[in-house]
């Protein structure tokens, strides 16, 4: 059993719950793509680093589709807990997306700015289709009209950590998603 981190106010989803839901979503995605004519007979699965890594890995291991895996780094976060509206690609794909069906895998959708930017970017580069899978959706934070095609869990307004989600690039490795006790952040010492 993993010890609960002192910054955790409440565990929302355990590793087991996340993995169970991920398997269910993978089956839905398999069903959606099974009769599609995929270029190179494979789905291009794009992870948005760094937060997606645990969820992306879980998904790719249980999804029974032939896939190519690639990653992007798109920054939109400023400070510790907020977002701005000017995403910037700092690491682009190595894979040509022209005429490809692309599935973006994300850890959390908040404002929607980053995913809208990435989706439009991939479509402008010639992707045949771009769908979105997210582990967490926080619709209360949405600033633009954007919806994921597949959502594992919808959450209320809160700052979440663990399972890829960080505070100052740390504690991404917690084996659960938890609400951060933000009252402790000002005095927190690593």
N, C-alpha and C positions, 0 to 999 in steps of 0.2 A: 504494500500500500504506500503510495506516495504521500509524503507529509504535506499538509496544506500550508501554502506560503503565507507569511504574515501580512502581505498586502491584499490577501483574498478576503472579501466581505462575504461572498456567497458563491458556491460552485453552482453553475447553471447546467452544465452538461459534462458527464464523465466521458472518458475515452470509450468505454463500452457503448454508451448511448450514441456518441458521435459515429462510431464505426457501424453500429446497427443501422442508423439512419442513412449513412453513406452507402451501404449495400442496397438499401431500398431505392435510393436515388439512382444508383448505377444501373439497376434493372430497368428503371423508367427510361434512362438515357439509351441503354442498349435497344430497347423496344423502339424508341424514336428513330434511331439511326439504322436499324437492321435492314430496311429495304431501300435506303438511300444509296445512290451511286456516288461513292466517295472516291475522289481522285487518289490514285495510288492505293485504292482499297483500304485507306486508313484515315482515321479522324486525327486532326492536329489538335492536341490538348496543350493549351498555353497556360502556364502558371504565372501568376503575378507575385514575384518575390518581394519580400522574404516571408511574409505572413502565411502564404498558402501552403508552405512545404509539408507540414504534417497531414493536412486535409488532402492535398494534391496526391501525396503518396498513398494514403488510404484509398482514395478513389481509384487511382490507376491500378492498384493491386487487385481490386475486386470487380472492375469493369471488364466484361468479356468482349471487348471490341479491339480490333487491330488499331493501334494508335502510334503516332509520333509524338514525342514529348519535347517541348521547348519552353523557354522562360523569357519573361521581360521584367525589368525593374522600372516602375513608374512611380515617381514620388509625388505626393500631394500633401503629406502631413507636415505641419509646422509645430514646433514646440512639443508638447507631450500628449495632448489629448484632443486636438482639434484638426480641422482640415482647412485648406484654402481651396481656391477654385482654379488654380493654374497647374495642372499636372505636367510633369516633364519626364520624358523617356530617357533613362540613364543607361539602360541596357536593352537593346532591341533583339528581335528574334534572329536566329541563324537560318531559319526555314523560310522558303518562299511561300507566301500564302495565296498566291494567284490561283483562282479556281478551287480553293480548298474549303472544306467545311471545318470551321474552327470552334472549339469549345474553350472558353476562358474559364479558368478555375480561380476563384478568389476566396479569401478568408472571410471578409465582411464587406457588405455594401452599406455605406452610411449616406453621405451626400449624393452619391451617384456620379460625381464629376469625373473621377478617375476611370470608371468603367465606360461611361459614355465616350470619353476621349479615346480610350483604347479600342472600343468597338468601332467607332467611326474611322479611326486610324487603319484598322485591319481591313475594313470594307473599302476604304480609299486605296489600299494596296492591292485590291483585287480579290479578296476573299469571297467565295461563293455565298457563304453564310457564316454568321457569328452568333453563337449562343453563349449564355452565361450560366454557370453553376457557382453558387456561393454556399459556404458553410453557414454563415449568419447574415440575416437581413435585418437592418434597423430602419424601417420605413419612416419613423418619426424624424430621422435626420435628413431625409431626402430633400434636396434643393432643386432637383430637375426631374423630369418625367423619365424614369428608367426602372424597368422591372427585370429581375433575373428570370431565366427560363426554368431553373430548378433551384429550390431553396431547401436546405436541411432544417434550419431553425429560424424563426422570427423572434427578435428580442425587443424589449422595451428600451427606452433611452437609458443608457448607462455606459460606463467605460469598462470594457472587457479585456481580459488578459488570458494568456495561456493558449495552448494548442496552435501556436504560430503567432498569436497576437501579443504585442510587446508593450513594455513601458521602458522608454529610453533604450531600445534595442535589447533589453534583457527580459528574462522570464518567458520567452517564447516556448521553452521546453516543458512547461507545466503540462501534465497529461490530462488536462481538463480545460474547459472554458469557464472562467469565473468573473464575477463582478469585482472590480478593483475598489478597495477602500480608499477613495481619493483623499480622505481627510488625513491619511498618513503620508501622502506623497511629499509635502513640503519639507518634512523632517527626515525623509527616508535616506539612509546611508547604505551604500553597497558595501 
